[in-house]
Amino acid sequence: MNLLFVNILCGLMFSFIIGATGCSPKIKTDEAIPKGDNSMVSLDWDGTYKGTIPCADCQGIETSLTLNKDNTYLRKTKYIGKSDIVYEKTGTFTWNKEGSTIILKGISNEPNQYVVGENILFQLDMSGKRITGSLADSYNLRKVQ
């Protein structure tokens, strides 16, 4: 009888150990939150950035982009030599998975992505690639204090 009791007790303990380790809660991680050192977590990126972007049929596009900590933006553009109208666009932006680039939501027929650097935004082309060539620096917006 004692041997039967010991076998049952051992079986129950074995089942408990296997069940307890197999049912441990899984820790969920959000893959969308960038980890490590990147623009989103390391730079003081909020603020207003300004510059004049090249324009095919005008003297340039005077651009002001304000980024807020709550991931909202205000973009103002004025086509120099064409009109005095200042076009305003507001919306939200998201970060890419690396935490280095912002994407302005609500803008689809013109460039809407910027690599965030120290006090500078580098406008990307329509396919999300860095602009190269002799005019590359003309596609940068600099932070104003």
N, C-alpha and C positions, 0 to 999 in steps of 0.2 A: 504494500500500500504506500509506503514512503517513497519507493522508487517511482511509482506512478505519479504521485504528487510532485516530486522533483522534476519529472519529465514534462508535466503540464506547466509547471511554473517556469521552467526553462523555455518552453515553447511560447508562452505568453510574453516573457521578457524579450525574446528574440523578435517576435512579431511587433512588439511595442517599439523596439529600437529601430527596426527597419521602417515601420510606419512613420515614426517621428522624424527620421532623417529624410525620408522620401517626400514628406509633406511640408518641408520647411518653406516659409513664404519667400517668394521671389522678389528681389528689389528691382523696381522699375526705374529705368533711366529714360530721359527724354533725349532722343538722338538729335532733335532739332536745336538743342541748346549747345552752342559751340563751347568747347573745352579748351583750356590753355590760354596762351598769350595771343590775342588777336585784336583787331581794331575795335570790335564791339565792347570788349571788356577792359581793354588797356588804354584807350584814348579818350580824351575829353571831346567827343565828336559832336555834341549838341551845340547849336549856334547857327549863325548866318554865314553863308559862303557866297562870294560874288566873283564874277568874271564876265568877259565878253567872248562868246563862242563864235567861231567863223560861220558865215552865212553865204549861201550860194547866190542869192539875189538881193542882198543888202550889205551894209557896211559892217554888220555884226549883230549878234543877239546878246543884248545886255541881260545877264541872268543873275538872279538872286534866289538862293535856295536856303530856307530855314528849316533845320532839323530839330525836333523837340524830343525830350526824354521819353515821352509817351508814344513814340514812333509815329507822330504825325508830322506833316511837312506843309510848307507854303512855298510855292515856286512862282516867281514873277519873271516875265520875259518881255522885252521890248525890242522890236526890230528897228535898229538904228538906220536913219535915212529913209525909212519906208513909212513909218507912222509913229505918232506919239502915244499910241494906245499901249498900256501895260496890261498884259494878259496874266491873270492869276489862276493858279491851280492849287487846290488843297486836297489832302488825302492822307493816307497812311503809307508807311513803308515797312518792308521786312528785310531781314538780314539773310544772306546766303548761309549755307550750312557751315562754312568755314569762319563766319563772323568777320569777313573782310569787305564785303560788298553790300550796298543797300539797293533795293529795288523799289521804285516809286510805284505804288498801286494807282490805277486809274489813268495811266499814260501808256498807250499802246502803239500809236502811230509815229512816235519819235523816241530818241534814246531816253531810257528811264533807269539806267543802272550807273552806279558810281562806286569806285573803289575808294574806301575811306582811309586817308593817310593822316599824318600829324598836321593839323590845320589846313588840310587840302582835300578836295574831292577830285578824282580823276574820272571824267566822263567816259563811259564805254560806248562802243558803237552799237548798232541795232542788234547785232548777234551776241552782245555781251563780251566782246573782246576789247582789249586795251588798244587805244588809238596810237598808231606809230607814224613815223615820218617827220618831216620838217615842221609841220603844224601841230604836232602832238601836245606841246605845252599850251597851246591856245585852247585846249579842251579841258583845262583845269579851272576849278573854282577855289578861291582862297578864302579862308576864314577871316572875318572882320571882327575886331575886338570891341 
